Amino acid sequence: MTEILLDKFLDVFNNDILPLTYKGVNSGNKIFGAAIIRKDNYSLVVAGSNNETENPLWHGETYTLKKFYEINKKK
């Protein structure tokens, strides 16, 4: 893992995943979150957190994948 990728991961974790997770935990969800970043420039594509209060299958990684596949549907 390169230093740039590690820095980006920590940035996304602190600035995108943690705020979503904090909000989710306050709404009754568990603490799991995830993010999808671009391989070519490490930019954030989408971040998500556990959303099992809406659907018990939407753990952090599953809900983030759901949001990822909805991106093109919004356009």
MOQUIUR-V322281 format. One record per backbone hydrogen bond with DSSP energy under -1.0 kcal/mol. NH is the residue of the N-H (numbers start at 0). CO is the residue of the C=O. E is the energy in kcal/mol with one decimal. If there is no record, write none. Layout:
nh: <NH NH>
co: <CO CO>
e: <E E>
This chain:
nh: <5 6 7 8 9 10 11 12 13 14 15 16 17 19 20 21 22 23 24 25 27 28 33 35 37 41 44 45 47 49 50 53 54 57 58 62 63 64 65 66 67 68 70 73>
co: <1 2 3 4 5 6 7 8 9 10 11 11 12 15 16 17 18 19 20 21 24 23 47 45 42 37 35 35 33 31 57 50 50 54 56 58 59 60 61 62 63 64 67 69>
e: <-2.4 -2.6 -2.4 -2.8 -2.5 -2.2 -2.9 -2.8 -2.6 -2.7 -2.1 -2.2 -2.7 -1.3 -2.7 -3.0 -2.2 -2.5 -3.0 -1.9 -1.6 -2.6 -2.5 -2.8 -2.9 -1.4 -3.1 -1.5 -2.7 -2.8 -3.1 -1.4 -1.5 -2.0 -1.9 -3.1 -1.8 -2.0 -2.1 -2.4 -2.2 -2.3 -1.1 -1.2>
